[in-house]
Amino acid sequence: MTSNGRRVVVNTNISIDGYYHGPGGPQDMAFVMPYALTDVARDHLTGLWQPATTALLGRTLAEGFMSYWPPVADQADADPRDRGYGAWMRDAEKVVLSSTLTEAPWPNTRVFDEPAEDVVDRLKTEEGGDIVVFSSASVIKALLAADRVDRLSFMIFPEILGGGARLFDTGLPASKWGLAHTATGEYGVVSLAYDRLRTAD
């Protein structure tokens, strides 16, 4: 599934007990701060976007990311890694999965109302670098279910939320993964990445 060498890399933040948001719903993300401002978290994010040319996002995440990140590129007092990510998010290709958008309100953006696995199959026939899914849980879950993920990337934050939404649903296809990266940082934050181990056909 790696035509042209393009990888599908998915990334999200999770708590020690495996939740990507708390029991209060999708907006219950307070556990992410202040860990997202640590050096290991910023370096983790930089390692994701530098080899990538495409961001694959669900509509809700796209709206949030595109309103927040591109202006950071021009903030003189922002961390240089944050400015770099803001510029990348502004300039890179965005692919947004949506059943409600009819056209993209952002530059360099294509919109598809199709299953995530069909979209990445098409993207993998095109030239480019990594295809990165940033925190769009619905997209990540669909790609995991379809076995289209080449790298699983996480920031694990040292809190137990006791409830919320989990990334890994029951019934996913069995698969094997190899550790590709690990780093630890301030407050006990852990950066992890696993590569899908596939057998030759």
Secondary structure, DSSP 4 states (H G I P E B T S, - for coil): --GGG--EEEEEEEETTSEEE-TT-TT--GGGTTGGGSHHHHHHHHHHHTTEEEEEEEHHHHHHHHHHHHHHTT-TTS-HHHHHHHHHHHHSEEEEE-SS-SS-SSTTEEEE-S-HHHHHHHHTTSS-SEEEEES-HHHHHHHHHTT--SEEEEEEES---SSSEESS-TTPPP-EEEEEEEEE-GGG-EEEEEEEE----
